Amino acid sequence: MAQLPQTRTGLHPVPWDDTEDGSGRQAFKPLTREEASALRQKQPPLSPWRVLMVQVAVGVGVALLAVLLTRRVELAWSVLYGAATVVLPGALMARGMTSRLSSMSPGVSGVSFMLWEMVKIVASIALLALAPKVVEPLSWPALLVGLVVCIKVYWWALLWRPSPKS
């Protein structure tokens, strides 16, 4: 039976050995400035504002589709409100995460991410709690369709990354 590689202390086995020669030293090589620049050009970042605009467009599209299929305008308002429960908190988080303060250092950036994610969650819950008062008559299934479809835009956005610059 093959022996699993051990950590430096030898107390906890690791399921893989990612060292070059099995000596326990990591095979990590920092990137040069040119290599980092080439990697950034090969994999350009995805703007959160672009994702939000696509979410808005998808929310409006689903609301129009709901009206066309059912001839009930009140369903469109419920779908749009469901989309808003994703887009508005997402916009708050995007604004917070793209501020100068959030990019000061890795530590500040990590804390900022957690803070803005909490703001996003609280805002989403508050919007859902207010839904029956804001949208009358409210259709919870239609609201949930708008919400879920707009959340799925995050996954589609990974496929729609901008093409690399030449």
C-alpha positions in Angstrom: 0.0 0.0 0.0 1.4 3.4 -1.0 2.4 5.7 1.9 0.8 9.2 1.8 3.3 12.1 2.0 3.5 13.7 5.4 3.4 17.4 6.3 6.5 19.1 7.7 5.5 18.1 11.3 4.7 14.6 10.1 1.5 14.6 12.2 -1.1 15.0 9.5 -1.0 13.2 6.1 -1.7 15.2 3.0 -3.6 13.4 0.1 -1.2 14.7 -2.6 2.4 15.7 -3.0 2.7 19.0 -5.0 6.5 19.2 -4.7 8.8 18.8 -7.6 11.2 16.3 -6.0 9.2 15.0 -3.0 11.5 16.8 -0.6 8.7 18.7 1.1 9.6 22.0 -0.4 6.9 23.6 -2.4 7.3 24.0 -6.2 6.1 27.6 -6.2 7.7 30.1 -8.5 6.5 33.8 -8.2 5.5 35.4 -11.5 7.6 38.1 -13.0 6.0 41.4 -13.9 5.9 40.4 -17.6 4.3 37.0 -16.8 1.7 38.6 -14.5 0.9 41.1 -17.2 0.5 38.4 -19.8 -1.7 36.4 -17.5 -4.0 39.5 -16.9 -4.3 40.0 -20.7 -5.0 36.3 -21.2 -7.7 36.3 -18.5 -9.2 39.8 -18.3 -11.3 40.6 -15.3 -15.1 40.6 -15.5 -16.8 43.8 -14.4 -19.4 43.5 -11.8 -21.3 46.4 -13.5 -21.5 44.4 -16.7 -23.0 41.4 -14.7 -25.5 43.7 -13.1 -26.6 45.2 -16.5 -27.1 41.7 -17.8 -29.2 40.8 -14.7 -31.3 43.9 -15.3 -31.8 42.9 -19.0 -32.7 39.3 -18.1 -35.1 40.5 -15.4 -36.9 42.8 -17.8 -36.9 40.1 -20.5 -38.5 37.5 -18.1 -41.1 40.1 -17.0 -42.0 40.8 -20.6 -42.2 37.1 -21.3 -44.5 36.6 -18.3 -46.8 39.3 -19.7 -46.8 37.8 -23.2 -47.5 34.3 -22.0 -50.1 35.1 -19.3 -51.5 38.5 -20.3 -51.3 39.4 -16.6 -49.3 42.6 -15.9 -49.3 42.0 -12.1 -47.0 38.9 -12.8 -44.5 41.2 -14.5 -44.3 43.4 -11.4 -43.6 40.4 -9.2 -40.9 39.2 -11.6 -39.3 42.6 -11.7 -39.4 42.8 -7.9 -37.7 39.4 -7.7 -35.0 40.7 -10.1 -34.6 43.8 -8.0 -34.0 41.7 -4.9 -30.9 40.4 -6.7 -29.8 43.5 -8.6 -30.1 46.2 -6.0 -28.1 44.4 -3.3 -25.6 43.3 -6.0 -25.2 47.0 -7.0 -24.6 47.9 -3.3 -21.9 45.3 -3.1 -20.3 46.2 -6.4 -20.1 49.8 -5.4 -18.5 49.0 -2.1 -16.1 46.5 -3.6 -15.0 48.8 -6.4 -14.3 51.7 -4.0 -10.7 52.9 -3.4 -10.9 51.9 0.2 -11.6 48.3 -0.6 -8.5 47.9 -2.7 -6.0 49.4 -0.2 -4.4 46.1 0.9 -5.3 42.4 0.8 -6.4 42.4 4.4 -8.7 45.4 4.0 -10.0 43.9 0.8 -10.9 40.7 2.5 -12.7 42.4 5.4 -14.4 44.7 2.9 -15.7 41.7 0.9 -17.1 40.1 4.0 -18.7 43.4 5.1 -20.3 44.1 1.7 -21.5 40.5 1.4 -23.3 40.9 4.7 -24.8 44.2 3.5 -26.0 42.4 0.4 -27.6 39.5 2.4 -29.4 41.9 4.8 -30.6 44.1 1.9 -31.9 41.0 0.0 -33.7 39.7 3.1 -35.2 43.2 3.7 -36.4 43.5 0.1 -38.1 40.0 0.3 -39.7 40.9 3.6 -41.1 44.1 2.1 -42.4 42.4 -1.0 -46.0 41.9 0.1 -46.3 45.6 1.0 -44.6 46.9 -2.1 -46.1 44.7 -4.8 -49.8 44.2 -4.7 -51.1 41.7 -5.7 -47.9 39.7 -5.2 -47.2 36.4 -6.9 -44.5 34.6 -4.9 -43.9 32.1 -7.7 -43.3 34.9 -10.2 -41.1 36.8 -7.8 -39.0 33.6 -7.2 -38.7 33.0 -11.0 -37.3 36.6 -11.4 -35.0 36.1 -8.4 -33.6 32.7 -9.5 -33.2 33.6 -13.1 -31.2 36.7 -12.1 -29.1 34.8 -9.7 -28.2 32.3 -12.4 -26.8 35.2 -14.5 -23.7 35.0 -12.2 -23.0 31.5 -13.7 -23.7 32.7 -17.2 -21.3 35.6 -16.7 -18.4 33.2 -16.2 -19.1 31.8 -19.7 -19.4 35.3 -21.2 -16.0 36.6 -20.1 -14.5 39.3 -22.3 -12.2 38.0 -25.0 -8.4 38.5 -24.4 -6.8 41.6 -25.8 -4.3 41.1 -28.6 
